């Protein structure tokens, strides 16, 4: 049994505060856990566990639908 497994985080989206807030709510609605990191001038990034990468990218790519 694995007890000390570290889950790596993958950057999936970066944008302005309102874009990140909107995308965070969409990802949370799809039951995807997110972490947010403020990178100053480079914007705010959303990261997800590597297991949720594919599902997160589907949600992000369908944001205009």
N, C-alpha and C positions, 0 to 999 in steps of 0.2 A: 504494500500500500504506500502510495506517495503522500507524504504529509507536509513537506517543506517546498512544494513546487511554487516557483515564482512565475507569475503570468506576465509576459512581456506586453507592452502597450505599443500600438501602431498609430501614427498620425494619419488621420483620414480627412480632416477638413481644417481650413484656416480662413479667418475672415474678420469682419468688424464685430463689435459686441452684439449688435442686433442680429446679424447673420448667424453667429454662433449660438445665440439664445434660441433662435428659431430652429436651427438644425439639432440642437440638443433636445428640444422638446419632441421633434420628429423621431429621433433615435430612441428616446425614452419610451415613446408610444409603441415602438417596435420591440420593447423589452431588451434594449441593448444598453449596457452600462457604459457610461462615458466618464472621462477625466478631462479637465480643462486646464490648459497651461497658457499663461500670458507671456508672450515673448516680446513685449515692448513694441518696437517699431515694426517688427515682422507680423504683428497681429496676434490674435488669440487662436490657439490650436485645440482641436478636439482629438482625443486619443481613445481608442477602444482596445480591449483585450484581443490578442491575435485570433482567438477562436471566433470572434464576431466580425472580423474584417470583411468577409464576403457579404454578410447581411447588411452591414453598415454601408458598404459601397452601393448596394442596391437601393437603399433608402436615400442616400445622397444623390445618386444619379437620377432618381425619379422625382426630385424636388420640384421640377417645373411641370410635372404632369398633373 
